[in-house]
Amino acid sequence: MKILKLLAVVLTLAAPLLALQEVQSDALLLRQRKLGVMGTDLIIKVLGDDEAKLEVALDAAVFEIRRVEDLMTDWRASPLMTLNAAAGKGPVKVPEELAILIARGLELGEQTDGAFDITYAGAGQLWDFKADPPKMPEAKALALALARVDYRLVKVDLKASTVDLPEGMCIGLGGIAKGYGVDRAMAVLLEHKVKHGMVGAGGDLKLLGRKHGELWKVAIRHPRDRAQVLAMLPVSNTCVMTSGDYERFFDYEGKRYHHILDPRTGYPATGGMSATVIAQDAAYADALATALCVLAPEEGLALVEKLPRVEALVVGLDGKVHYSTGLKDK
């Protein structure tokens, strides 16, 4: 399938970081870490000529993404869970970092007209994608939960670092926190003077410099046939984020129900099988990829066309591949 070839043109997406890039030789050492974090597989790779410094940088990056998980997880006790428990009790003081990311999530809700909504968790907590046998949530319970899903009702005061949630509302940052964690891990690598590396958490990738003198190569796989590569992206100093209905799902009475919910209905999204976003900011690209799975492909790509230095590839429910004009002829 001839869909696209991204050559060095993709580097124009990453002008602010190009100054960090150096000519790479095969002599540089490659060191990596693999572990589980944020409910997915994390891999961090770094290249350089000082093994000890590379190991220190890796340890620091792992520590940072775990710190982000501890701050924003909704799987166990965390500042986010404390905030949700206080819904309806007025403004709650939260860590500044958490307030900022919640505010960013609300802005993305506005930008996507509610296709991305961090308050989806009110309905999301009714779905159990690990249940065996699969069990559907009751329609009445979902309808009641939807009354508490509306990003416009959340109030954030960044100066006071407070968040005010209406009674019964619940915030989930699953569609943006992983990307933010990737951003923070890469920021730590940069602080340790790493010039070539990558951070990957599930379908979220951020890539810096080169791998042994060549651009990093990212394969975009078909959501139904993971052995089929739709596109191979040679990239540097940018993010490639993919969301899809193949990560967590169950089949019930011949229909697939997956974890990417449409905040407007409370049911799994029907916009597309998967969406890949190429952008500078991992948190932003993570959220946008989620929204593109909710929106119809034409609607989602119309939004992408308005965004500077952002490109996307979406696989519709019919298997048809759609891509933004910046990728069309490449």
N, C-alpha and C positions, 0 to 999 in steps of 0.2 A: 504494500500500500504506500503510494507516494503522497505523503502528507506534508512533510516539511523537513528542511535541513537548516538548522540554525548554525551559522558559521560565526566568525568573529564579530558580526554585526550585533550579536547579543551583548557584547561588551559595552555598547552604548547605553545599556540599561544601568551601568555601574560606574559612571564617570567619577563620582566622589572617591571611590576606592582604588582607582587605577594607579594612583601614585604609589600604592603599597606593593604593587606587583614587581617582581624581579625576574630576570632570566633564570630559569630553573635548570639544574643539571641532574643527571641520573645519580650523582654522588650523594645527594641529600638523603638523610635518613627519614624513614616514615615510621611513625609510632601511632598507636591507636588505643582506644578504650571501647569496649562493648559491654553494655549492661541494660537492665530494665529500669525505666523511669517514666513517670507520667502515663502509666498504662500502656507503654509501647517500648520498642527496642531503640536504644540510643547507641549511636556510633559516632565517635569523634576521631578524626585523623589529623595529624599535623606532620609537617615536613620541615627539616632544618639540619644544621650541621653540628648541633650540640645536644646529645642524647639526654643529658641531665636536665637541661632547660626545657626540652620537649616534655619530659615526664612531669615536671613541675607544672607546666602549662596545662597538661591534660588533667592532672589532679584538681587544679583550680577550676577548670571549666566544668568538670563533673560536679564538684562541690556547688558551683553556682546554679546549675540547672536543678539540682536537688533542693537548693534553697528556694527557688521559684516554686517548685512543686509543693514544698511545705507551706508556702504562703497562700497558694491558690487552689489546692486540691479540694474536691468535694467528696472524696472517698473516705476521709477520716478527719479528725479534729484539725482545724486550721483557722486562720483569721477570716477566711471566706465563710466557713461553716458557722463561726461565731456571729458574723454579720447576718446570715440567713436566719439564724435562730432568734435574732432580735427584730425581725421584720414586724412593722406595725408599732414599734416603740419609739419612733422618732429617729433623728440623725444619730448615727453610730460612728465613733472614731475608729478609723482603720489605718493600717500602715499606708504611708503616702504612695508607695509603689502600687498597692492594690487599688487605691482610689483612682490613680491615673489610668490604670488598665481598664477599670470599669468605665471610666469616662470615655476612653477610646472605643470600647465596645458599644456604648450608647451612640457615639458618632457614626459608627459603622451601621448601626441599626437605622439611623436616619438616612445614610447614604444608600443603603440597599432597600429602603422602604419596608423595613421589617423582615426581609428575608433572612437577615442575621439578627438574632435577638438573644441577648445573654440571659433574659428572663424565661427562656424556653424551658428551663429546668423544672418549672412548676408542672409542666406536662411530661417532661422527660423522665421524671422519677417514677412514673407509672409504668414505664416500659422496662422489661427485664429480658435482655438479649442473651442471657446465659441459662434461662430456665429450660429444663428438660423434663417433660415435653414443653414445647413453646406455648405460651399463654398470652392471649390478647388482653389489653386493658379494657375495662368496661367503658362503653361509649359515654355513659352518663358522667362517669368520673373524669374522663378527658374533657368533656364540655365544661365541667365545673373548674377544672384546672386552667383551662384557656382563659377564664375570666381573670386569672392572675398572671397572664403572660402579656406584657406590654412595656417595652423598654422606655416609652415616653413617660411612664409613671415613676421612674427612678430619679432621685435627686442627688446630685453629687456636688459637694462644695470642696473644690481643690485647695482653697486657702486654708480651710479648717480641717481638711482631710477627713471629711465625714460623708457617709452614704445613708440615704433615707429610703427604706423600702416599705411599700404598703403592706398591710397585714396579709399574711399568707403567700407573699411573693418569695421567689427563690431564684438566686442567680447561679448560673453555671458558666464557667469560663473554658469549657472543653474545646470550644471552637477558636480560641485565641491564645490561651495560656501556653500551649505547647510551642506555638510559633514564637511567643515572647521568650520562652525558655531557651529556644535556639538562638534568638537574638542576643540574649544575655551571655550564653556560653561563648559565642563568637566574640563578643565584646571583651570577655576575659582573655581569650586567646590573643587578641590584638594588644591588650595591656601587657601581655608577656612577650610582645615583639614577634609573635608568630606571623609569618608572611604568606604561608601556604597551608591551607587546611580546609576541613569541612566538618560541619556538625549536621547530623541527621537524626531525626526523631520520627520514626514511622515514615509517613509520606512527606515530612517537612525537611528540606535541605537548605543549608546556607553554605556557599562555597567561596573560598578566598584564594587568590593567586592561581597557581597551577600545580598539577601533579606530575612531577618529573618532566617539567618543561612543556607539557601539553595541557590544553584546557580540560577541566573536569568534564566527564561525560555522564549525563543523567538520562536514563532510559524511562520513557513514559510508556507504561504497559497497558494493555487492554483490560478493562475492569472485569471482563468475563473470561478471558483467556490470558492468564498472567504470563504465559510463555511468549505471547505475541507482543512485540514492541511496536507501538504506534509511531514513536519518534525518538530519536537520539539527539539530545541537546548538548552540544559542546559549550560550556559556560564558564564564567569566572566572575568573582566579585558580585554575586547576586543570589537571589533565593528562588528555589523551585519548590512550590508547595502543591501537593495533590490530596484531595479528599475524594472518597468514593463510597459506594454502597456495599463494598465487598469486605470492609474491615470488621464490622460486627453486625450480624443479621441472623434471621431465622426464616424458614419457609413455613407458611401456614395456609393450608387448603389451597396449595398451588400458587401462592403469591409470596413474593419476597418482602420482608419488613426489616428495615435497616435502621442504624442508630442516628443517621442525619435527619432530624425532624424538621418539618416545616412549622415554624412558630405560629403560623397563621391558622393551622388546622389541628396541630397536635399529633398528626400522623407522619410517618416517614415521607421525606421529600420525593417528589415525582418530576423534578426538573431534569436531572441527568444521572447517568451511572457514575460518572466521575468528572472532576474538574481539576485542571492544573493551572496554577497562576505563577507567572514569573514577575518578580518585583524586588525592590530593594529591602523592604522591611518584612521580616518573617511573620511577625504578629499580624500585620495588615494582610499579607498574602494568605495566611492561614484562615483568617476570618472570611476573606473574599472568596476563597475556594469553597468554603462551606456554603456561602450564599449562592454561588453559581450552581451548586447541586440542588438548591431549592428553586431557583428561577428557571424558567424555560430557557433553552440555550440561546435563542435569539434575543431574549430579554436580558439575559446575563451579559452577553457579549456587547450589546448596545451600551450597557453600563461601562464595561471595560474600555470601549472606544473613547469614552470621555475622560479616562484617567491617564495622567502623564506617566510615561515609562512603566506601564503595566501591560503585559500580554497574557493571553489565556488560551487554553485548549479544553474543550468540553466534549464529552461523549454523551450524546442523548440517550434516552431510554430505548430508542430504536437502533442503537449501535452506531448511528451516524456521527462522524467527527466534525466538530465545528471549531474554528480557530479565529482569533482576532486578526485584523488586517495587517498588523505589524509582523505576523508570522506567515501570512498567506502565500507570499511569493518567495519564501526562503526555505 
